[in-house]
Amino acid sequence: MCRIATSRNNIPHVVPVSYIFDEGAFIFATDYGTKKLENIQNNNRVALTVDVYGATWNKAVCVQGTAEVIDDGGEFERLYRIFDRKFEWARSNPWHPGEAPFVRVTPKRKVSWGIK
């Protein structure tokens, strides 16, 4: 599970997202008109947490970084192909450039336990 935290006017907003880790960055898809995208467009500093749990253990990575919106071009197409392979929801509800963007979070600081 991945949770992304954004902020606007010092009011935090945290939501779960489906993600991939690609070339040292966390990538997730969102929709236009969402609070998280609006917040990122106004303040690209974000935090996220990825965590996994077992009956007697947990592992997590927490990062602070910057977010970049990707909504067209070759990088959009490349990321879309990865999401299409990984997530059933991407295959069952396909979209095209300009319909919904990806967000790339580049970590600047990281803390983790059990995950490298």
MMTF fields as JSON, N, C-alpha, C and O atoms, coordinates in Angstrom:
{
  "mmtfVersion": "1.0.0",
  "mmtfProducer": "UNKNOWN",
  "numBonds": 463,
  "numAtoms": 464,
  "numGroups": 116,
  "numChains": 1,
  "numModels": 1,
  "chainsPerModel": [1],
  "groupsPerChain": [116],
  "chainIdList": ["A"],
  "bondAtomList": [4, 2, 8, 6, 12, 10, 16, 14, 20, 18, 24, 22, 28, 26, 32, 30, 36, 34, 40, 38, 44, 42, 48, 46, 52, 50, 56, 54, 60, 58, 64, 62, 68, 66, 72, 70, 76, 74, 80, 78, 84, 82, 88, 86, 92, 90, 96, 94, 100, 98, 104, 102, 108, 106, 112, 110, 116, 114, 120, 118, 124, 122, 128, 126, 132, 130, 136, 134, 140, 138, 144, 142, 148, 146, 152, 150, 156, 154, 160, 158, 164, 162, 168, 166, 172, 170, 176, 174, 180, 178, 184, 182, 188, 186, 192, 190, 196, 194, 200, 198, 204, 202, 208, 206, 212, 210, 216, 214, 220, 218, 224, 222, 228, 226, 232, 230, 236, 234, 240, 238, 244, 242, 248, 246, 252, 250, 256, 254, 260, 258, 264, 262, 268, 266, 272, 270, 276, 274, 280, 278, 284, 282, 288, 286, 292, 290, 296, 294, 300, 298, 304, 302, 308, 306, 312, 310, 316, 314, 320, 318, 324, 322, 328, 326, 332, 330, 336, 334, 340, 338, 344, 342, 348, 346, 352, 350, 356, 354, 360, 358, 364, 362, 368, 366, 372, 370, 376, 374, 380, 378, 384, 382, 388, 386, 392, 390, 396, 394, 400, 398, 404, 402, 408, 406, 412, 410, 416, 414, 420, 418, 424, 422, 428, 426, 432, 430, 436, 434, 440, 438, 444, 442, 448, 446, 452, 450, 456, 454, 460, 458],
  "bondOrderList": [1, 1, 1, 1, 1, 1, 1, 1, 1, 1, 1, 1, 1, 1, 1, 1, 1, 1, 1, 1, 1, 1, 1, 1, 1, 1, 1, 1, 1, 1, 1, 1, 1, 1, 1, 1, 1, 1, 1, 1, 1, 1, 1, 1, 1, 1, 1, 1, 1, 1, 1, 1, 1, 1, 1, 1, 1, 1, 1, 1, 1, 1, 1, 1, 1, 1, 1, 1, 1, 1, 1, 1, 1, 1, 1, 1, 1, 1, 1, 1, 1, 1, 1, 1, 1, 1, 1, 1, 1, 1, 1, 1, 1, 1, 1, 1, 1, 1, 1, 1, 1, 1, 1, 1, 1, 1, 1, 1, 1, 1, 1, 1, 1, 1, 1],
  "groupList": [{"groupName": "MET", "atomNameList": ["N", "CA", "C", "O"], "elementList": ["N", "C", "C", "O"], "formalChargeList": [0, 0, 0, 0], "bondAtomList": [1, 0, 2, 1, 3, 2], "bondOrderList": [1, 1, 2], "singleLetterCode": "M", "chemCompType": "L-PEPTIDE LINKING"}, {"groupName": "CYS", "atomNameList": ["N", "CA", "C", "O"], "elementList": ["N", "C", "C", "O"], "formalChargeList": [0, 0, 0, 0], "bondAtomList": [1, 0, 2, 1, 3, 2], "bondOrderList": [1, 1, 2], "singleLetterCode": "C", "chemCompType": "L-PEPTIDE LINKING"}, {"groupName": "ARG", "atomNameList": ["N", "CA", "C", "O"], "elementList": ["N", "C", "C", "O"], "formalChargeList": [0, 0, 0, 0], "bondAtomList": [1, 0, 2, 1, 3, 2], "bondOrderList": [1, 1, 2], "singleLetterCode": "R", "chemCompType": "L-PEPTIDE LINKING"}, {"groupName": "ILE", "atomNameList": ["N", "CA", "C", "O"], "elementList": ["N", "C", "C", "O"], "formalChargeList": [0, 0, 0, 0], "bondAtomList": [1, 0, 2, 1, 3, 2], "bondOrderList": [1, 1, 2], "singleLetterCode": "I", "chemCompType": "L-PEPTIDE LINKING"}, {"groupName": "ALA", "atomNameList": ["N", "CA", "C", "O"], "elementList": ["N", "C", "C", "O"], "formalChargeList": [0, 0, 0, 0], "bondAtomList": [1, 0, 2, 1, 3, 2], "bondOrderList": [1, 1, 2], "singleLetterCode": "A", "chemCompType": "L-PEPTIDE LINKING"}, {"groupName": "THR", "atomNameList": ["N", "CA", "C", "O"], "elementList": ["N", "C", "C", "O"], "formalChargeList": [0, 0, 0, 0], "bondAtomList": [1, 0, 2, 1, 3, 2], "bondOrderList": [1, 1, 2], "singleLetterCode": "T", "chemCompType": "L-PEPTIDE LINKING"}, {"groupName": "SER", "atomNameList": ["N", "CA", "C", "O"], "elementList": ["N", "C", "C", "O"], "formalChargeList": [0, 0, 0, 0], "bondAtomList": [1, 0, 2, 1, 3, 2], "bondOrderList": [1, 1, 2], "singleLetterCode": "S", "chemCompType": "L-PEPTIDE LINKING"}, {"groupName": "ASN", "atomNameList": ["N", "CA", "C", "O"], "elementList": ["N", "C", "C", "O"], "formalChargeList": [0, 0, 0, 0], "bondAtomList": [1, 0, 2, 1, 3, 2], "bondOrderList": [1, 1, 2], "singleLetterCode": "N", "chemCompType": "L-PEPTIDE LINKING"}, {"groupName": "PRO", "atomNameList": ["N", "CA", "C", "O"], "elementList": ["N", "C", "C", "O"], "formalChargeList": [0, 0, 0, 0], "bondAtomList": [1, 0, 2, 1, 3, 2], "bondOrderList": [1, 1, 2], "singleLetterCode": "P", "chemCompType": "L-PEPTIDE LINKING"}, {"groupName": "HIS", "atomNameList": ["N", "CA", "C", "O"], "elementList": ["N", "C", "C", "O"], "formalChargeList": [0, 0, 0, 0], "bondAtomList": [1, 0, 2, 1, 3, 2], "bondOrderList": [1, 1, 2], "singleLetterCode": "H", "chemCompType": "L-PEPTIDE LINKING"}, {"groupName": "VAL", "atomNameList": ["N", "CA", "C", "O"], "elementList": ["N", "C", "C", "O"], "formalChargeList": [0, 0, 0, 0], "bondAtomList": [1, 0, 2, 1, 3, 2], "bondOrderList": [1, 1, 2], "singleLetterCode": "V", "chemCompType": "L-PEPTIDE LINKING"}, {"groupName": "TYR", "atomNameList": ["N", "CA", "C", "O"], "elementList": ["N", "C", "C", "O"], "formalChargeList": [0, 0, 0, 0], "bondAtomList": [1, 0, 2, 1, 3, 2], "bondOrderList": [1, 1, 2], "singleLetterCode": "Y", "chemCompType": "L-PEPTIDE LINKING"}, {"groupName": "PHE", "atomNameList": ["N", "CA", "C", "O"], "elementList": ["N", "C", "C", "O"], "formalChargeList": [0, 0, 0, 0], "bondAtomList": [1, 0, 2, 1, 3, 2], "bondOrderList": [1, 1, 2], "singleLetterCode": "F", "chemCompType": "L-PEPTIDE LINKING"}, {"groupName": "ASP", "atomNameList": ["N", "CA", "C", "O"], "elementList": ["N", "C", "C", "O"], "formalChargeList": [0, 0, 0, 0], "bondAtomList": [1, 0, 2, 1, 3, 2], "bondOrderList": [1, 1, 2], "singleLetterCode": "D", "chemCompType": "L-PEPTIDE LINKING"}, {"groupName": "GLU", "atomNameList": ["N", "CA", "C", "O"], "elementList": ["N", "C", "C", "O"], "formalChargeList": [0, 0, 0, 0], "bondAtomList": [1, 0, 2, 1, 3, 2], "bondOrderList": [1, 1, 2], "singleLetterCode": "E", "chemCompType": "L-PEPTIDE LINKING"}, {"groupName": "GLY", "atomNameList": ["N", "CA", "C", "O"], "elementList": ["N", "C", "C", "O"], "formalChargeList": [0, 0, 0, 0], "bondAtomList": [1, 0, 2, 1, 3, 2], "bondOrderList": [1, 1, 2], "singleLetterCode": "G", "chemCompType": "PEPTIDE LINKING"}, {"groupName": "LYS", "atomNameList": ["N", "CA", "C", "O"], "elementList": ["N", "C", "C", "O"], "formalChargeList": [0, 0, 0, 0], "bondAtomList": [1, 0, 2, 1, 3, 2], "bondOrderList": [1, 1, 2], "singleLetterCode": "K", "chemCompType": "L-PEPTIDE LINKING"}, {"groupName": "LEU", "atomNameList": ["N", "CA", "C", "O"], "elementList": ["N", "C", "C", "O"], "formalChargeList": [0, 0, 0, 0], "bondAtomList": [1, 0, 2, 1, 3, 2], "bondOrderList": [1, 1, 2], "singleLetterCode": "L", "chemCompType": "L-PEPTIDE LINKING"}, {"groupName": "GLN", "atomNameList": ["N", "CA", "C", "O"], "elementList": ["N", "C", "C", "O"], "formalChargeList": [0, 0, 0, 0], "bondAtomList": [1, 0, 2, 1, 3, 2], "bondOrderList": [1, 1, 2], "singleLetterCode": "Q", "chemCompType": "L-PEPTIDE LINKING"}, {"groupName": "TRP", "atomNameList": ["N", "CA", "C", "O"], "elementList": ["N", "C", "C", "O"], "formalChargeList": [0, 0, 0, 0], "bondAtomList": [1, 0, 2, 1, 3, 2], "bondOrderList": [1, 1, 2], "singleLetterCode": "W", "chemCompType": "L-PEPTIDE LINKING"}],
  "groupTypeList": [0, 1, 2, 3, 4, 5, 6, 2, 7, 7, 3, 8, 9, 10, 10, 8, 10, 6, 11, 3, 12, 13, 14, 15, 4, 12, 3, 12, 4, 5, 13, 11, 15, 5, 16, 16, 17, 14, 7, 3, 18, 7, 7, 7, 2, 10, 4, 17, 5, 10, 13, 10, 11, 15, 4, 5, 19, 7, 16, 4, 10, 1, 10, 18, 15, 5, 4, 14, 10, 3, 13, 13, 15, 15, 14, 12, 14, 2, 17, 11, 2, 3, 12, 13, 2, 16, 12, 14, 19, 4, 2, 6, 7, 8, 19, 9, 8, 15, 14, 4, 8, 12, 10, 2, 10, 5, 8, 16, 2, 16, 10, 6, 19, 15, 3, 16],
  "groupIdList": [1, 2, 3, 4, 5, 6, 7, 8, 9, 10, 11, 12, 13, 14, 15, 16, 17, 18, 19, 20, 21, 22, 23, 24, 25, 26, 27, 28, 29, 30, 31, 32, 33, 34, 35, 36, 37, 38, 39, 40, 41, 42, 43, 44, 45, 46, 47, 48, 49, 50, 51, 52, 53, 54, 55, 56, 57, 58, 59, 60, 61, 62, 63, 64, 65, 66, 67, 68, 69, 70, 71, 72, 73, 74, 75, 76, 77, 78, 79, 80, 81, 82, 83, 84, 85, 86, 87, 88, 89, 90, 91, 92, 93, 94, 95, 96, 97, 98, 99, 100, 101, 102, 103, 104, 105, 106, 107, 108, 109, 110, 111, 112, 113, 114, 115, 116],
  "secStructList": [7, 3, 3, 3, 3, 3, 3, 3, 6, 6, 3, 3, 3, 3, 3, 3, 3, 7, 3, 3, 3, 3, 6, 6, 3, 3, 3, 3, 3, 7, 7, 6, 6, 7, 2, 2, 2, 2, 2, 2, 2, 2, 7, 7, 3, 3, 3, 3, 3, 3, 3, 3, 3, 7, 1, 1, 7, 3, 3, 3, 3, 3, 3, 3, 3, 3, 3, 3, 3, 3, 7, 1, 2, 2, 2, 2, 2, 2, 2, 2, 2, 2, 2, 2, 2, 2, 7, 2, 2, 2, 2, 2, 1, 7, 7, 7, 6, 6, 6, 1, 7, 3, 3, 3, 3, 3, 3, 3, 3, 3, 3, 3, 3, 5, 7, 7],
  "xCoordList": [0.849, 0.0, 0.897, 1.941, 0.491, 1.21, 0.228, -0.905, 0.671, -0.133, 0.669, 1.842, 0.025, 0.682, 0.112, -1.102, 0.988, 0.579, 0.939, 2.088, -0.052, 0.137, -0.355, -0.921, -0.135, -0.559, -0.858, -0.224, -1.846, -2.144, -2.627, -3.49, -2.057, -2.399, -2.212, -3.006, -1.143, -0.808, -1.872, -1.934, -2.702, -3.697, -3.279, -3.292, -2.906, -2.452, -3.61, -4.753, -3.272, -4.232, -3.501, -2.479, -3.999, -3.346, -4.339, -5.473, -3.906, -4.768, -3.951, -2.758, -4.589, -3.907, -3.876, -4.808, -2.809, -2.676, -2.001, -1.222, -2.308, -1.566, -0.31, -0.365, 0.822, 2.072, 2.975, 2.766, 3.988, 5.132, 6.378, 6.337, 7.477, 8.77, 9.577, 9.837, 9.978, 10.601, 11.744, 11.543, 12.933, 14.105, 14.318, 14.608, 14.172, 14.444, 13.332, 13.53, 12.156, 11.037, 9.76, 9.614, 8.855, 7.528, 6.591, 6.586, 5.801, 4.874, 3.472, 3.271, 2.499, 1.101, 0.255, 0.648, -0.909, -1.869, -2.913, -3.196, -3.47, -4.545, -5.518, -5.331, -6.535, -7.491, -7.369, -6.953, -7.735, -7.834, -8.965, -9.951, -8.817, -9.855, -9.742, -10.563, -8.737, -8.585, -7.855, -7.084, -8.11, -7.441, -5.939, -5.172, -5.496, -4.055, -3.379, -2.294, -3.994, -3.391, -3.404, -2.415, -4.492, -4.564, -3.482, -2.808, -3.319, -2.283, -0.893, -0.079, -0.612, 0.698, 0.97, 2.096, -0.036, 0.151, 0.457, 1.064, 0.043, 0.301, 1.511, 2.084, 1.897, 3.021, 3.531, 2.91, 4.648, 5.105, 5.897, 6.426, 5.993, 6.66, 5.652, 4.578, 6.021, 5.106, 5.854, 7.081, 5.078, 5.628, 4.809, 3.63, 5.437, 4.686, 5.252, 6.409, 4.392, 4.762, 4.284, 3.147, 5.151, 4.795, 5.028, 6.113, 4.005, 4.165, 3.509, 2.53, 4.085, 3.553, 3.568, 4.453, 2.572, 2.417, 2.249, 1.638, 2.8, 2.555, 1.976, 1.76, 1.727, 1.14, 2.045, 1.558, 3.366, 4.29, 5.366, 6.371, 5.187, 6.208, 5.575, 4.436, 6.321, 5.951, 7.219, 8.273, 7.084, 8.178, 7.622, 6.463, 8.463, 7.975, 9.132, 10.276, 8.798, 9.701, 8.884, 7.759, 9.465, 8.823, 9.766, 10.951, 9.247, 10.085, 9.445, 8.225, 10.297, 9.896, 10.534, 11.68, 9.8, 10.352, 9.548, 8.72, 9.807, 9.105, 8.31, 8.715, 7.18, 6.274, 6.276, 6.358, 6.183, 6.121, 4.946, 4.801, 4.112, 2.955, 3.376, 4.033, 2.987, 3.289, 1.964, 1.313, 1.555, 0.231, 0.231, -0.836, 1.411, 1.463, 2.9, 3.805, 3.088, 4.417, 4.889, 4.152, 6.121, 6.709, 6.796, 6.601, 7.086, 7.175, 5.807, 5.706, 4.751, 3.396, 3.102, 2.61, 3.397, 3.13, 3.905, 3.357, 5.176, 5.999, 5.408, 5.282, 5.047, 4.464, 3.119, 2.802, 2.332, 1.028, 1.189, 0.428, 2.167, 2.394, 2.742, 2.301, 3.528, 3.874, 2.627, 2.396, 1.819, 0.599, -0.366, -1.025, -0.455, -1.346, -0.951, -1.818, 0.352, 0.819, 0.598, 0.31, 0.728, 0.704, -0.687, -0.957, -1.577, -2.839, -4.047, -4.2, -4.888, -6.125, -6.999, -7.61, -7.07, -7.936, -7.477, -8.3, -6.189, -5.696, -6.119, -6.428, -6.13, -6.562, -8.069, -8.535, -8.831, -10.294, -10.868, -12.013, -10.093, -10.572, -9.466, -8.941, -9.105, -7.969, -8.217, -9.354, -7.12, -7.205, -6.07, -5.15, -6.142, -5.198, -4.578, -5.073, -3.497, -2.909, -3.989, -4.868, -3.897, -4.853, -6.093, -6.868, -6.312, -7.495, -7.204, -8.075, -5.997, -5.586, -4.062, -3.463, -3.431, -1.971, -1.334, -1.993, -0.046, 0.796, 1.504, 1.681, 1.908, 2.712, 3.969, 3.896, 5.117, 6.407, 6.868, 6.968, 7.148, 7.682, 9.156, 9.487, 10.022, 11.456, 11.862, 11.747, 12.337, 12.702, 13.897, 14.863, 13.804, 14.921, 15.448, 16.644, 14.551, 14.907, 14.159, 13.036, 14.803, 14.17, 14.484, 15.6, 13.479, 13.648, 12.946, 11.836, 13.591, 12.934, 13.306, 14.317, 12.462, 12.763, 12.214, 11.036, 13.097, 12.73, 12.655, 12.544, 12.714, 12.689, 13.907, 14.178, 14.632, 15.817, 15.461, 16.324],
  "yCoordList": [-1.169, 0.0, 1.234, 1.253, 2.237, 3.504, 4.607, 4.632, 5.5, 6.665, 7.911, 8.021, 8.851, 10.097, 11.238, 11.349, 12.075, 13.241, 14.513, 14.713, 15.35, 16.645, 17.707, 17.388, 18.962, 20.025, 21.292, 21.582, 22.035, 23.362, 24.237, 23.843, 25.421, 26.355, 25.706, 25.924, 24.897, 24.209, 23.217, 22.879, 22.75, 21.724, 20.438, 20.387, 19.391, 18.147, 17.341, 17.431, 16.558, 15.676, 14.374, 14.394, 13.239, 11.935, 10.974, 10.847, 10.293, 9.33, 8.116, 8.241, 6.941, 5.764, 5.825, 6.33, 5.312, 5.255, 3.947, 3.379, 3.479, 2.37, 2.971, 4.045, 2.287, 2.883, 1.84, 0.632, 2.359, 1.569, 2.31, 3.518, 1.591, 2.203, 2.029, 0.903, 3.14, 3.109, 4.116, 5.306, 3.635, 4.493, 5.42, 6.605, 4.871, 5.628, 6.548, 7.339, 6.457, 7.329, 6.511, 5.435, 7.033, 6.445, 7.112, 8.336, 6.301, 6.813, 6.343, 5.177, 7.253, 6.866, 7.635, 8.687, 7.084, 7.736, 8.442, 8.024, 9.496, 10.209, 10.732, 10.511, 11.413, 12.034, 13.539, 14.071, 14.225, 15.677, 16.024, 15.295, 17.119, 17.558, 16.994, 17.322, 16.144, 15.605, 16.617, 17.448, 16.527, 17.408, 17.182, 18.142, 15.913, 15.66, 16.306, 16.871, 16.235, 16.86, 18.379, 19.034, 18.934, 20.385, 20.825, 21.831, 20.067, 20.403, 20.339, 21.235, 19.292, 19.138, 20.278, 20.769, 20.7, 21.797, 23.114, 24.006, 23.244, 24.453, 24.336, 25.347, 23.108, 22.862, 21.46, 20.475, 21.362, 20.051, 19.271, 18.203, 19.772, 19.014, 18.056, 18.461, 16.772, 15.724, 14.753, 14.78, 13.9, 12.779, 11.555, 11.661, 10.395, 9.157, 8.047, 8.07, 7.074, 5.882, 4.654, 4.606, 3.665, 2.352, 1.385, 1.352, 0.589, -0.35, -1.684, -1.765, -2.728, -4.086, -4.714, -4.444, -5.557, -6.142, -7.647, -8.168, -8.332, -9.741, -9.889, -8.892, -11.102, -11.338, -10.848, -10.394, -10.938, -10.579, -9.587, -9.436, -8.919, -8.006, -6.897, -7.018, -5.827, -4.812, -4.226, -4.182, -3.78, -3.163, -1.897, -1.85, -0.865, 0.383, 1.23, 1.082, 2.116, 3.177, 4.462, 4.499, 5.503, 6.822, 7.799, 7.862, 8.553, 9.503, 10.883, 11.034, 11.864, 13.228, 13.542, 13.168, 14.225, 14.514, 15.535, 16.25, 15.59, 16.524, 15.752, 14.678, 16.314, 15.663, 16.406, 17.633, 15.632, 16.162, 15.491, 14.27, 16.276, 15.759, 15.415, 16.209, 14.219, 13.748, 13.414, 12.439, 14.216, 13.98, 13.762, 13.644, 13.707, 13.385, 13.035, 13.051, 12.727, 12.467, 11.027, 10.162, 10.805, 9.48, 8.898, 7.697, 9.734, 9.228, 8.792, 7.791, 9.518, 9.112, 7.738, 6.851, 7.56, 6.287, 5.139, 4.051, 5.365, 4.334, 3.931, 2.743, 4.92, 4.622, 3.935, 3.032, 4.349, 3.721, 2.229, 1.405, 1.885, 0.464, -0.333, -1.472, 0.259, -0.428, -0.618, -1.707, 0.439, 0.332, -0.674, -1.422, -0.699, -1.63, -3.077, -3.931, -3.353, -4.71, -5.071, -6.227, -4.1, -4.398, -4.386, -5.187, -3.5, -3.293, -3.628, -3.1, -4.501, -4.864, -3.635, -3.519, -2.721, -1.54, -0.678, -0.014, -0.674, 0.089, -0.579, 0.103, -1.901, -2.62, -2.514, -2.409, -2.542, -2.546, -1.149, -1.017, -0.114, 1.251, 2.094, 3.005, 1.797, 2.474, 3.974, 4.425, 4.723, 6.159, 6.576, 5.801, 7.798, 8.323, 9.616, 10.186, 10.088, 11.362, 12.451, 12.538, 13.262, 14.344, 13.952, 14.826, 12.635, 12.19, 12.031, 12.292, 11.607, 11.436, 11.383, 10.67, 12.108, 12.152, 11.131, 10.534, 10.957, 10.269, 11.33, 12.466, 10.939, 11.81, 11.041, 9.911, 11.665, 11.074, 11.769, 12.995, 10.981, 11.514, 11.116, 9.933, 12.107, 11.889, 12.086, 13.193, 11.023, 11.132, 12.062, 12.054, 12.853, 13.703, 13.193, 13.282, 12.658, 12.059, 10.753, 10.612, 9.772, 8.459, 7.882, 8.006, 7.249, 6.45, 5.126, 5.109, 4.015, 2.726, 1.722, 1.858, 0.711, -0.437, -1.67, -1.736, -2.643, -3.883, -3.813, -4.847, -2.606, -2.398, -1.541, -0.548, -1.919, -1.13, -0.131, 0.622],
  "zCoordList": [0.0, 0.0, 0.0, 0.651, -0.716, -0.752, -0.387, -0.866, 0.452, 0.822, 0.487, 0.842, -0.203, -0.599, 0.234, 0.404, 0.746, 1.529, 0.757, 0.361, 0.556, -0.077, 0.902, 1.948, 0.55, 1.449, 0.654, -0.36, 1.151, 0.602, 1.747, 2.531, 1.827, 2.906, 4.271, 5.186, 4.403, 5.653, 6.104, 7.286, 5.194, 5.511, 4.803, 3.573, 5.555, 4.924, 4.343, 4.792, 3.335, 2.665, 2.365, 1.68, 2.861, 2.677, 2.041, 2.502, 0.969, 0.285, -0.169, -0.446, -0.247, -0.788, -2.315, -2.941, -2.904, -4.362, -4.761, -3.995, -5.96, -6.563, -7.178, -7.777, -7.035, -7.48, -8.126, -8.006, -8.816, -9.245, -8.777, -8.545, -8.64, -8.373, -9.638, -10.063, -10.245, -11.562, -11.615, -11.375, -11.929, -12.101, -10.903, -11.071, -9.692, -8.481, -8.017, -7.095, -8.647, -8.282, -8.115, -8.695, -7.325, -7.149, -8.148, -8.286, -8.842, -9.851, -9.496, -9.157, -9.573, -9.411, -10.412, -10.917, -10.68, -11.577, -10.721, -9.598, -11.252, -10.564, -11.615, -12.811, -11.169, -12.083, -11.98, -10.951, -13.059, -12.995, -12.029, -11.929, -11.335, -10.415, -9.011, -8.154, -8.749, -7.404, -6.517, -6.998, -5.245, -4.286, -4.311, -4.236, -4.416, -4.414, -5.61, -5.469, -6.786, -7.962, -7.836, -8.164, -7.373, -7.155, -6.171, -6.391, -5.084, -4.108, -4.727, -4.506, -5.498, -6.134, -7.105, -7.183, -7.838, -8.792, -8.084, -8.676, -6.824, -6.047, -5.125, -4.719, -4.797, -3.888, -4.198, -3.799, -4.9, -5.361, -4.31, -4.619, -3.085, -2.022, -1.399, -0.954, -1.376, -0.914, -0.005, 0.098, 0.645, 1.404, 1.05, 0.713, 1.126, 0.909, 1.758, 2.177, 1.997, 2.763, 2.015, 1.544, 1.906, 1.393, 2.532, 3.114, 2.856, 3.957, 3.637, 2.895, 4.226, 4.104, 5.486, 6.299, 5.738, 7.061, 6.972, 6.038, 7.957, 8.184, 9.582, 10.272, 10.0, 11.319, 12.446, 13.482, 12.245, 13.322, 12.882, 13.578, 11.765, 11.267, 10.432, 9.981, 10.234, 9.254, 8.651, 9.285, 7.419, 6.678, 6.055, 5.642, 5.99, 5.413, 4.909, 5.337, 3.99, 3.556, 3.553, 3.055, 4.113, 4.156, 3.466, 3.795, 2.52, 1.791, 1.772, 1.844, 1.673, 1.361, 0.02, -0.229, -0.84, -2.154, -2.908, -2.344, -4.195, -5.064, -6.104, -6.547, -6.484, -7.429, -8.761, -8.812, -9.829, -11.195, -11.901, -11.839, -12.567, -13.292, -14.721, -15.396, -15.169, -16.53, -17.188, -16.811, -18.171, -18.757, -20.264, -20.867, -20.884, -22.31, -22.7, -21.866, -23.956, -24.476, -24.295, -23.821, -24.681, -24.638, -23.241, -23.058, -22.252, -20.882, -20.383, -19.673, -20.738, -20.387, -20.989, -20.293, -22.259, -22.941, -22.301, -22.123, -21.951, -21.325, -19.977, -19.679, -19.165, -17.854, -17.989, -17.215, -18.957, -19.147, -19.459, -18.952, -20.284, -20.6, -19.339, -19.185, -18.442, -17.191, -16.331, -15.807, -16.183, -15.38, -15.996, -15.273, -17.31, -17.996, -17.7, -17.51, -17.66, -17.344, -15.883, -15.573, -14.98, -13.549, -12.926, -12.031, -13.371, -12.677, -13.549, -14.651, -13.044, -13.742, -13.982, -15.044, -13.023, -13.188, -14.356, -14.986, -14.656, -15.81, -17.122, -18.099, -17.138, -18.346, -18.546, -19.68, -17.463, -17.593, -17.821, -18.255, -17.536, -17.729, -18.362, -17.722, -19.621, -20.252, -20.438, -20.579, -20.434, -20.681, -21.598, -21.86, -22.08, -23.063, -22.541, -21.569, -23.176, -22.757, -22.683, -23.54, -21.654, -21.472, -20.692, -20.302, -20.447, -19.693, -18.206, -17.377, -17.86, -16.464, -16.436, -17.242, -15.544, -15.534, -14.595, -13.743, -14.781, -13.817, -12.992, -13.432, -11.784, -10.936, -10.553, -10.071, -10.772, -10.39, -9.116, -9.072, -8.076, -6.825, -6.75, -6.663, -6.784, -6.673, -5.217, -4.691, -4.556, -3.141, -2.923, -3.686, -1.87, -1.427, -0.082, 0.192, 0.757, 2.062, 2.206, 1.722, 2.892, 3.045, 4.416, 4.921, 5.006, 6.211, 5.932, 5.4, 6.291, 6.033, 7.101, 7.79, 7.22, 8.064, 7.359, 7.008, 7.161, 6.515, 4.994, 4.335, 4.428, 2.97, 2.632, 3.308, 1.597, 1.212, 0.144, -0.309]
}
